[in-house]
Amino acid sequence: MLRFTTLYFLINTLHYAYGHPSLVLVLREMFVSNFRRTSIFILTSMIVFILTIIISIAIFPTYKLDRYDF
């Protein structure tokens, strides 16, 4: 279950950050490479995901406010 959740998170992260071609890269990295390389790849993807959120909030500060403004 943990591996499936991590794979799902990784696919969503890279799809959000880079677009469709990264999906093939994610699947290849998860199922072909060894555990250590995959762990580094997951860690890098999480860092990229967090940086993407921070940058998008910094560039578009009003988007988050408008979205939750009732």
N, C-alpha and C positions, 0 to 999 in steps of 0.2 A: 504494500500500500504506500509506503514511504517513497519507494522508487517511482511508482506511478505518479504520485503527487509532485515529486521533484521534476519528472519529465514534463508533466503538464505545465508547471510553473515556468520551466525553461523554454518550452515552445512558445508560450504566451509572451514571455519577456522578449525573446528575440524577434518574434513576429511584430510586436509593438515597436521595437527599437529599429529593426533593420528591414522588415518586409519579408515577402514570401521565400526568397532563395535560402534564407537562413534555416528554414524548417528541415531541409535536407541535411544541412550541416549538423544540426542538433541531433537528428536521428543517427547520423553516422558516428558522431562523437559519443553518444550514449551507449551504443551497442557494439561498436568496433574497438574502441580504445580501452585501455586498462583503467582500474579504479582511480589511481592517483591522478592521471591526466583528466579523467572525467570530473573529479572533485575540483581541480583547478579551474576547469571550464565552467562548472556550475558557479563557483565563487566569483569568477570574472563576470559571468552573466548577471548575477545578483547585483554586483557593484555597478555595472552598466545600467541596469534597470533603475536602481536608486538614483544614480546621477541623471538619468533621463527624466525622472519625475521632478527632481530638484531644478533642473534646467528649465523644464517646461513650466513649472510654477513661477520661476524667476522671470522668464520671458513673458508669460501670459498671466499676470497676477489677477486680472479681473475675471478670467474664465472660471476659476474655482468659485469665486464669490457669486457670479451670475448663475452658476449651475445649481447652487444650493440656496439661492435667494427665493424664499416663498413669498 
